[in-house]
Amino acid sequence: MLDEICDEAKEQMHKAVEVLKKQLASIRTGRATVSLLDGVRVDYYGTLSPVSQVATVLTPDPRMLAVKPWEKAMLKPIEKAILEANLGLVPVIDGDLVRIPMPALTEERRREFVKQAKQKCEDSKIAVRNARRDANEMLKSATKEGSMTEDDEKRALKITQDLTDQTISELDKLLTNKEAEIMTV
């Protein structure tokens, strides 16, 4: 019982870390990365689909993304979707490719991206704290029911708190690395 509750809390906290990693990968840093377009949805014959499902996304150089649709008819919809995604990117149709040059980031824009990263990190911390709260409530109710001793409850509460501290430290480290990446000119 004790191990199950702690394992479930650990799993939820791990998911929060993974979600933050994906979210941080989609924040621009001035360098071209394929994950920048992860959130962009293209109207593919009436269905909104991720760009990666209708085209190949490449990084020919560090300052350029290239999107090669599998169907030539998708050039315009891809261009439109990238513009509407409000990423601060200006796609250009070049033959059978959509080229997306990475403009240099201004100091102000970098600060906006850092603010976004901090907000996403805070959301993940809230998810971690919620996982801790849920685990603590289950532990306390198990003690009230008599299926766990008070000593086991105290030990499990300490384990849960240690897990929380460790996970929040990991989230802070991810944020610090992303901040440094964004602010590097």
ABEGO torsion letter per residue (X at the ends): XAAAAAAAAAAAAAAAAAAAAAAAAABBAGBBBAAAAAABBBBBGGBBBBAAAABBBBBABAABBBBBBABAAAAAAAAAAAAAAGAGBBBBBBEABBBBBBBBBBAAAAAAAAAAAAAAAAAAAAAAAAAAAAAAAAAAAAAAAGABBAAAAAAAAAAAAAAAAAAAAAAAAAAAAAAAAAABX
